[in-house]
């Protein structure tokens, strides 16, 4: 991204990617479903004096004209939209010809998937899991974008399983949303299962969990 680019950050969460673009001088819009997260993002931009437009809405129906943005991006965000096909079409629709795309998507994690199934059984397809498979991501985006997809690893670290729990339930929007809607009994069960999971990644007194993801870059056809 560079100064003057029109940038749309879809499912911006608390706005970290949008803020980085704004610091480079881009004209940035941060878009998200959750008003509370947008308020946090707005507060950050105001503290830094950055001009970012924060907009509430759903990724499956972006309120923008065709080809309205030079860069369309989403950092572990759009993958959680319930209708992955509609969200993917919208990413292509609002990106200008020759524009750029950047999306990150978690690769399937059977360990975490089993834990989530304990507390909240999924019905049918699981969009985040779909995005994490390269062949499916190419199906979703390949008609609109020339794609480059690479495997990458992000490492989650903390001083203890409980420390990681506090970090993820306060700073990771999908997990924060999950714990907020769980009944107390289910929440306690989920909490216990996640602590057991992270104990499996303890090394020298710290939790170090590598998580694989796809880095998806594209150029609008």
C-alpha positions as CSV (number, residue, x, y, z in Angstrom):
1,X,0.0,0.0,0.0
2,X,1.1,3.6,-0.7
3,X,0.0,7.1,-0.1
4,X,-3.2,7.9,-2.1
5,X,-4.4,4.3,-2.5
6,X,-8.1,3.8,-1.8
7,X,-8.0,1.0,0.7
8,X,-10.9,-1.1,2.1
9,X,-10.2,-3.3,5.1
10,X,-13.1,-5.8,5.3
11,X,-13.9,-7.2,8.8
12,X,-11.4,-4.8,10.2
13,X,-12.1,-5.8,13.9
14,X,-10.2,-3.3,16.1
15,X,-8.6,-1.8,13.0
16,X,-5.0,-2.7,13.1
17,X,-4.6,-3.3,9.3
18,X,-6.6,-0.2,8.5
19,X,-4.5,1.9,10.8
20,X,-1.3,0.7,9.2
21,X,-2.6,1.7,5.8
22,X,-3.6,5.1,7.1
23,X,-0.1,5.7,8.5
24,X,1.2,5.2,5.0
25,X,-1.0,7.9,3.7
26,X,-3.7,5.8,2.1
27,X,-7.4,6.8,2.0
28,X,-8.8,4.1,4.3
29,X,-12.2,2.6,5.1
30,X,-12.4,0.1,7.9
31,X,-15.6,-2.0,7.6
32,X,-17.0,-4.4,10.2
33,X,-20.1,-6.1,11.5
34,X,-19.5,-5.3,15.2
35,X,-20.2,-1.8,16.5
36,X,-18.1,-2.4,19.7
37,X,-15.0,-3.3,17.7
38,X,-15.5,-0.3,15.4
39,X,-15.6,1.9,18.5
40,X,-12.3,0.6,19.6
41,X,-10.8,1.1,16.2
42,X,-12.2,4.7,16.0
43,X,-10.7,5.5,19.4
44,X,-7.3,4.3,18.2
45,X,-7.4,6.4,15.0
46,X,-8.5,9.5,17.0
47,X,-5.6,9.1,19.4
48,X,-3.2,9.0,16.5
49,X,-4.9,11.7,14.5
50,X,-5.5,9.4,11.6
51,X,-8.3,9.9,9.1
52,X,-10.1,6.6,8.7
53,X,-13.7,6.1,7.8
54,X,-15.2,3.4,10.1
55,X,-18.4,1.8,8.7
56,X,-20.7,-0.9,10.1
57,X,-22.1,-3.6,7.8
58,X,-21.9,-7.1,6.5
59,X,-19.1,-8.4,4.2
60,X,-21.7,-10.1,2.0
61,X,-23.2,-6.8,1.0
62,X,-20.6,-4.0,0.8
63,X,-22.2,-0.6,0.4
64,X,-19.7,0.6,-2.3
65,X,-19.7,1.1,-6.0
66,X,-18.1,-1.4,-8.4
67,X,-14.3,-0.9,-8.6
68,X,-14.3,1.7,-5.8
69,X,-11.0,0.7,-4.2
70,X,-7.4,0.2,-5.3
71,X,-6.7,-2.2,-2.4
72,X,-9.1,-4.6,-0.8
73,X,-7.8,-6.6,2.2
74,X,-8.9,-8.6,5.2
75,X,-6.7,-10.0,8.0
76,X,-8.4,-13.2,9.4
77,X,-11.7,-11.4,9.1
78,X,-13.8,-12.0,6.0
79,X,-13.3,-15.7,6.4
80,X,-15.9,-15.7,9.2
81,X,-18.7,-14.3,7.0
82,X,-21.4,-16.9,6.9
83,X,-21.8,-16.8,3.1
84,X,-18.3,-17.2,1.8
85,X,-19.3,-17.1,-1.8
86,X,-21.2,-13.8,-1.5
87,X,-18.3,-12.3,0.5
88,X,-15.8,-13.4,-2.1
89,X,-17.9,-11.9,-4.9
90,X,-18.0,-8.6,-3.0
91,X,-14.3,-8.5,-2.6
92,X,-13.9,-8.8,-6.4
93,X,-16.8,-6.4,-7.2
94,X,-15.4,-3.4,-5.2
95,X,-11.8,-3.8,-6.4
96,X,-10.8,-1.8,-9.4
97,X,-9.3,-3.4,-12.5
98,X,-5.6,-4.0,-11.8
99,X,-6.2,-3.4,-8.0
100,X,-4.7,-5.6,-5.3
101,X,-6.1,-8.1,-2.9
102,X,-4.7,-9.3,0.4
103,X,-6.4,-11.9,2.6
104,X,-5.2,-14.2,5.4
105,X,-7.0,-17.4,6.3
106,X,-6.3,-19.9,9.0
107,X,-5.5,-23.4,7.7
108,X,-7.8,-26.2,9.1
109,X,-6.8,-27.1,12.7
110,X,-8.4,-30.4,13.8
111,X,-7.5,-29.9,17.4
112,X,-9.2,-26.6,17.7
113,X,-12.1,-27.7,15.5
114,X,-12.9,-30.6,18.0
115,X,-12.9,-28.2,20.9
116,X,-15.2,-25.8,19.2
117,X,-17.6,-28.7,18.3
118,X,-17.8,-29.5,22.1
119,X,-19.4,-26.1,22.9
120,X,-21.0,-25.0,19.7
121,X,-21.8,-27.7,17.1
122,X,-21.6,-26.3,13.5
123,X,-24.4,-26.8,11.1
124,X,-23.2,-27.9,7.7
125,X,-20.2,-26.1,6.1
126,X,-17.8,-24.1,8.2
127,X,-16.7,-21.0,6.2
128,X,-13.3,-20.4,8.0
129,X,-12.4,-24.0,7.4
130,X,-13.3,-23.6,3.7
131,X,-11.1,-20.5,3.2
132,X,-8.2,-22.3,4.8
133,X,-8.0,-24.8,1.9
134,X,-6.1,-23.5,-1.0
135,X,-8.3,-25.2,-3.6
136,X,-11.4,-23.7,-2.1
137,X,-9.9,-20.2,-1.9
138,X,-9.0,-20.4,-5.6
139,X,-12.6,-21.4,-6.3
140,X,-13.9,-18.4,-4.4
141,X,-11.5,-15.7,-5.7
142,X,-9.9,-17.1,-8.9
143,X,-12.6,-15.8,-11.3
144,X,-11.9,-12.2,-10.3
145,X,-8.2,-12.2,-9.3
146,X,-4.9,-13.6,-10.5
147,X,-3.8,-15.3,-7.2
148,X,-0.6,-16.1,-5.4
149,X,-1.2,-18.3,-2.3
150,X,1.6,-19.1,0.1
151,X,1.7,-21.1,3.3
152,X,2.8,-19.2,6.4
153,X,3.0,-19.6,10.1
154,X,2.0,-17.3,12.9
155,X,3.1,-18.1,16.5
156,X,0.9,-17.5,19.5
157,X,2.9,-17.0,22.7
158,X,2.1,-16.4,26.3
159,X,3.5,-16.9,29.8
160,X,0.9,-19.7,30.6
161,X,-2.2,-21.3,29.2
162,X,-4.3,-18.9,31.3
163,X,-2.3,-15.9,30.0
164,X,-3.0,-17.0,26.4
165,X,-6.7,-17.5,27.3
166,X,-6.9,-13.9,28.5
167,X,-5.1,-12.6,25.4
168,X,-7.3,-14.5,22.9
169,X,-10.7,-13.8,24.6
170,X,-9.9,-10.1,24.8
171,X,-8.0,-9.4,21.6
172,X,-9.3,-12.0,19.0
173,X,-12.7,-10.9,17.8
174,X,-14.1,-14.4,16.8
175,X,-13.1,-16.0,20.1
176,X,-14.3,-12.9,22.1
177,X,-17.7,-13.2,20.4
178,X,-17.8,-16.9,21.1
179,X,-17.2,-16.6,24.8
180,X,-19.7,-13.8,25.1
181,X,-22.5,-15.9,23.8
182,X,-21.8,-19.1,25.7
183,X,-23.9,-20.1,28.7
184,X,-21.8,-20.3,32.0
185,X,-21.6,-24.1,31.9
186,X,-20.5,-24.2,28.3
187,X,-18.0,-21.4,28.9
188,X,-16.4,-23.3,31.8
189,X,-16.2,-26.4,29.6
190,X,-14.6,-24.4,26.7
191,X,-12.2,-22.7,29.1
192,X,-11.0,-26.0,30.5
193,X,-10.6,-27.6,27.1
194,X,-8.6,-24.6,25.7
195,X,-6.3,-24.6,28.7
196,X,-5.7,-28.3,28.2
197,X,-5.0,-27.7,24.5
198,X,-2.4,-24.9,25.2
199,X,-0.7,-27.1,27.8
200,X,0.3,-29.2,24.9
201,X,2.4,-26.3,23.6
202,X,4.2,-25.4,26.8
203,X,8.0,-25.2,26.4
204,X,10.4,-23.9,29.1
205,X,7.5,-22.4,31.0
206,X,5.9,-20.6,28.1
207,X,3.2,-21.4,25.6
208,X,4.4,-21.4,22.0
209,X,1.8,-22.5,19.5
210,X,2.5,-22.3,15.8
211,X,-0.6,-21.8,13.7
212,X,-0.6,-22.3,9.9
213,X,-2.4,-19.9,7.6
214,X,-2.7,-19.0,3.9
215,X,-1.4,-15.7,2.7
216,X,-3.6,-14.9,-0.3
217,X,-2.5,-12.1,-2.7
218,X,-4.3,-11.1,-5.9
219,X,-4.4,-8.7,-8.8
220,X,-7.9,-7.8,-10.1
221,X,-8.4,-9.1,-13.7
